[in-house]
């Protein structure tokens, strides 16, 4: 496995300065935002698709530092009921596919998106309850009329451009938010649908990330991995549960908070995660995503790198000599 970083945390640094910084930290791979929520500060598809010289210089700058691109990320909501929002997200997704083809990058990361409750809606409607019965009507309409047809078409488009791994982050607020919903979409669309597995969004839902890796790994449905931790405030959870709409800055009052690796769960859990990834055959990149309110970007990232470096397996598995 290789250690990577989602470079949006250094979006204020120029591209090559960001590369130098991460290379000096001992990072082996970078994940680049191409627009939508992550922005495109380091990887603008319009510029790179239109100019072969810029594209070549872009690739050379990465290769000269001994780095690789683990994936292009265009997390957005192409199913948004606001047509402009949806079209903008869709256009960014398609340009990202074209850029991945040029760069020969195997995986694109994103969100499935979430429609509204009807064609006349203005805002997304994330259904989390099966009663009253109209919620199930909304959910069935979303999946059958919007989600499945859209991603069937887009998976075909991606495949026609050599991209066969679409890695969705299972994120509350979107129709795919846990292993069950991911596998539901995969069943309807095909094996190009997989996970950008981010444990931080699963643990606060009550999901055991190790068991979730085992479940998806058996289906060969993990294409990318986000290394991000979450602290669970048991006292607040005991009173109000895990659903929490308070601002991320209200740490003392929230049920959960994003943290640097090792500050939400201990080293043992991360070693268990890495071991299960190896057990299911995942041998790609762990891409650190830093969103810790209690640590500076540099310090939080350095601590995450240090913990993961000593936990990752780098050598090939040897023959079982004892049995």
C-alpha positions in Angstrom: 0.0 0.0 0.0 1.1 3.6 -0.6 0.5 6.7 1.5 -1.2 9.6 -0.1 -2.8 12.9 0.6 -5.9 14.7 -0.8 -4.2 17.9 -1.7 -7.2 20.3 -1.1 -5.8 20.9 2.4 -3.0 22.9 0.7 -5.2 24.5 -2.0 -3.7 27.9 -1.1 -0.2 26.8 -2.1 0.9 26.9 -5.7 0.9 23.5 -7.4 4.7 22.8 -7.4 5.1 24.2 -3.9 2.4 21.8 -2.7 4.2 18.9 -4.4 7.5 19.8 -2.8 5.9 20.0 0.6 4.2 16.6 0.4 7.2 15.0 -1.2 9.4 16.2 1.7 6.9 14.7 4.1 7.4 11.3 2.6 4.1 11.1 0.8 4.0 8.7 -2.2 0.7 9.6 -3.9 -1.6 12.6 -4.4 -5.4 12.8 -4.9 -6.4 15.9 -6.8 -9.6 17.9 -6.8 -11.0 18.8 -10.3 -13.9 20.9 -9.2 -17.3 20.9 -7.4 -16.9 20.8 -3.6 -13.1 20.1 -3.6 -12.4 22.9 -6.0 -9.7 22.7 -8.7 -6.8 24.7 -7.4 -4.2 22.2 -8.3 -5.9 20.5 -11.3 -8.1 22.5 -13.6 -9.6 20.2 -16.3 -10.3 23.1 -18.7 -6.7 24.2 -18.7 -5.2 20.8 -18.9 -7.5 19.4 -21.6 -7.0 22.4 -23.8 -3.2 22.6 -23.6 -1.0 19.6 -24.3 2.1 21.4 -23.1 0.5 22.3 -19.8 -0.7 18.7 -19.4 2.8 17.4 -20.1 4.4 19.8 -17.7 1.8 18.9 -15.1 2.6 15.2 -15.4 6.4 15.8 -15.3 6.2 17.9 -12.2 4.5 15.0 -10.4 6.8 12.3 -11.8 10.0 14.3 -11.1 9.1 14.2 -7.4 8.5 10.4 -7.4 4.8 10.9 -6.8 1.7 9.3 -8.5 -1.9 10.4 -8.8 -4.1 8.0 -6.9 -7.4 9.5 -8.2 -9.2 12.6 -9.4 -12.0 13.8 -7.2 -15.0 15.8 -8.3 -17.4 15.4 -5.3 -20.6 17.2 -6.2 -24.3 16.6 -6.7 -25.1 16.0 -10.3 -28.6 14.9 -9.2 -29.5 18.2 -7.5 -33.0 19.4 -8.3 -31.6 22.8 -9.0 -30.8 22.4 -12.7 -27.9 24.8 -12.7 -26.2 23.1 -9.8 -26.8 19.7 -11.4 -25.5 20.7 -14.8 -22.4 22.3 -13.3 -21.6 19.2 -11.3 -22.3 16.9 -14.3 -20.0 19.0 -16.6 -17.2 18.8 -14.0 -17.7 15.0 -13.7 -17.5 14.5 -17.5 -14.4 16.7 -17.9 -12.8 14.8 -15.0 -13.5 11.5 -16.9 -11.8 13.0 -20.0 -8.8 14.2 -18.0 -8.5 10.8 -16.3 -8.4 9.2 -19.7 -5.5 11.5 -20.8 -3.6 11.0 -17.5 -4.3 7.2 -17.5 -5.7 7.4 -14.0 -7.8 4.3 -13.1 -10.2 5.8 -10.5 -12.5 8.9 -10.1 -13.8 9.7 -6.6 -17.1 11.5 -5.9 -20.6 11.4 -4.4 -23.6 9.8 -6.0 -25.6 12.9 -5.3 -29.1 13.2 -4.0 -32.3 14.3 -5.9 -35.2 16.2 -4.4 -38.6 14.7 -3.6 -40.0 15.4 -7.1 -39.2 17.0 -10.4 -40.5 20.3 -8.9 -38.2 20.2 -5.9 -35.7 23.0 -5.1 -33.4 21.2 -2.7 -32.1 17.7 -2.2 -34.2 15.4 0.1 -32.1 12.7 1.9 -34.6 10.0 3.0 -33.6 8.4 6.3 -37.0 7.0 7.5 -39.5 4.5 6.0 -42.6 6.1 7.7 -44.8 8.0 7.1 -45.3 6.1 3.8 -44.7 9.1 1.5 -41.0 8.8 2.4 -40.8 5.4 0.7 -42.5 6.8 -2.3 -39.9 9.6 -2.5 -37.1 7.1 -2.1 -38.4 4.7 -4.8 -38.8 7.6 -7.2 -35.3 8.9 -6.5 -33.7 5.5 -7.1 -35.8 4.2 -10.0 -36.4 7.4 -12.0 -33.2 9.4 -11.2 -30.3 7.7 -9.6 -30.1 4.4 -11.4 -30.7 5.8 -14.9 -28.2 8.6 -14.5 -25.3 6.4 -13.2 -26.0 3.7 -15.8 -25.5 6.3 -18.5 -22.4 7.8 -16.8 -20.8 4.5 -16.1 -21.1 3.7 -19.8 -19.6 7.1 -20.7 -16.7 6.6 -18.3 -16.0 3.1 -19.6 -16.0 4.4 -23.2 -13.1 6.7 -22.0 -11.1 4.0 -20.2 -12.4 4.8 -16.7 -13.8 1.6 -15.1 -13.6 2.5 -11.4 -16.0 5.1 -10.1 -15.4 5.3 -6.4 -18.2 6.8 -4.4 -17.7 8.2 -0.9 -20.5 6.8 1.3 -21.6 10.1 2.8 -24.8 10.9 4.7 -26.9 13.5 2.7 -26.5 11.5 -0.5 -28.3 8.4 -1.7 -25.2 6.2 -1.2 -24.2 6.5 2.5 -23.4 3.0 3.7 -22.3 -0.4 2.3 -25.9 -1.5 1.6 -26.7 1.5 -0.6 -23.4 1.3 -2.4 -23.9 -2.4 -3.2 -27.5 -1.6 -4.3 -26.3 0.9 -6.9 -23.5 -1.5 -7.9 -26.1 -4.3 -8.5 -28.1 -2.0 -10.8 -25.3 -0.3 -12.6 -22.4 -2.8 -12.7 -18.9 -3.5 -11.3 -17.6 0.0 -12.3 -19.3 1.2 -9.1 -17.2 0.9 -6.0 -16.2 2.7 -2.8 -13.9 5.5 -2.0 -13.9 4.1 1.5 -13.9 6.8 4.2 -14.3 5.4 7.7 -14.9 8.9 9.2 -18.4 9.0 7.7 -19.3 5.5 8.7 -18.2 5.3 12.4 -20.5 8.0 13.5 -23.4 6.2 11.9 -22.6 3.2 14.2 -20.8 1.2 11.4 -17.8 -0.9 12.2 -15.3 0.1 9.5 -13.4 -3.2 9.7 -16.6 -5.2 9.1 -17.6 -2.8 6.3 -14.3 -3.3 4.6 -14.8 -7.1 4.9 -18.3 -6.8 3.4 -17.2 -4.6 0.4 -13.9 -6.3 0.0 -15.6 -9.7 -0.6 -17.3 -8.0 -3.5 -14.1 -6.4 -4.7 -15.8 -3.1 -4.4 -13.2 -0.9 -2.8 -11.4 1.3 -5.3 -9.9 4.0 -3.2 -9.5 4.9 0.5 -9.7 8.1 2.5 -7.8 8.1 5.7 -9.8 10.3 8.1 -10.8 9.9 11.7 -13.8 10.8 13.7 -14.1 11.4 17.5 -17.3 10.2 19.0 -18.5 12.2 22.0 -20.3 9.4 24.0 -21.9 11.9 26.5 -23.6 13.9 23.7 -24.5 10.8 21.8 -26.1 9.3 24.9 -28.5 12.3 25.1 -29.1 13.3 21.5 -27.9 10.3 19.3 -25.6 10.6 16.3 -27.6 12.8 13.9 -26.2 16.2 14.4 -26.7 19.5 12.4 -24.7 21.8 14.7 -21.8 23.6 13.0 -18.5 21.6 13.0 -16.9 24.4 15.2 -19.2 23.6 18.1 -17.0 20.7 19.2 -18.1 20.6 22.9 -21.7 20.2 21.9 -21.6 18.0 18.9 -22.0 14.2 18.9 -19.0 13.7 16.7 -16.1 15.6 15.2 -13.6 15.0 12.4 -10.1 14.5 13.8 -6.6 13.7 12.6 -5.7 10.0 12.3 -5.3 8.6 15.9 -7.2 11.3 17.6 -10.6 9.7 17.0 -9.7 6.1 17.3 -6.5 4.5 18.6 -3.6 3.0 16.6 -5.0 -0.5 17.1 -8.2 0.3 15.1 -6.1 1.8 12.3 -3.9 -1.3 12.2 -7.1 -3.4 12.1 -8.4 -1.3 9.2 -5.1 -1.7 7.3 -4.9 -5.4 8.1 -8.5 -6.0 6.8 -7.7 -4.0 3.6 -4.8 -6.3 3.0 -6.9 -9.4 3.8 -9.5 -8.4 1.1 -6.8 -7.7 -1.4 -6.7 -3.9 -1.4 -3.2 -2.8 -2.3 -3.6 0.7 -3.5 -3.4 4.1 -1.7 -4.5 5.4 1.7 -5.2 9.1 0.9 -5.2 11.3 4.0 -8.0 13.8 4.2 -7.3 16.4 6.9 -10.3 18.2 8.4 -9.4 18.6 12.1 -10.5 21.8 13.9 -8.1 21.1 16.7 -4.9 20.8 14.7 -3.1 23.0 12.2 -2.9 21.6 8.7 0.8 20.9 9.0 0.8 19.3 12.4 -2.4 17.3 11.9 -1.0 15.9 8.6 2.4 15.1 10.0 0.8 13.2 12.9 -1.4 11.3 10.5 1.5 10.4 8.3 3.6 9.2 11.2 0.9 6.9 12.6 0.1 5.4 9.2 3.7 5.0 8.1 4.4 2.7 11.0 1.2 0.8 10.5 1.3 0.2 6.7 2.6 -3.0 5.3 5.1 -2.4 2.5 6.5 -5.8 1.6 4.8 -8.6 -0.3 3.1 -11.3 1.8 5.5 -14.3 2.1 4.6 -17.9 1.8 2.9 -19.4 4.9 5.7 -21.5 6.2 4.1 -22.6 9.5 1.0 -24.4 8.1 
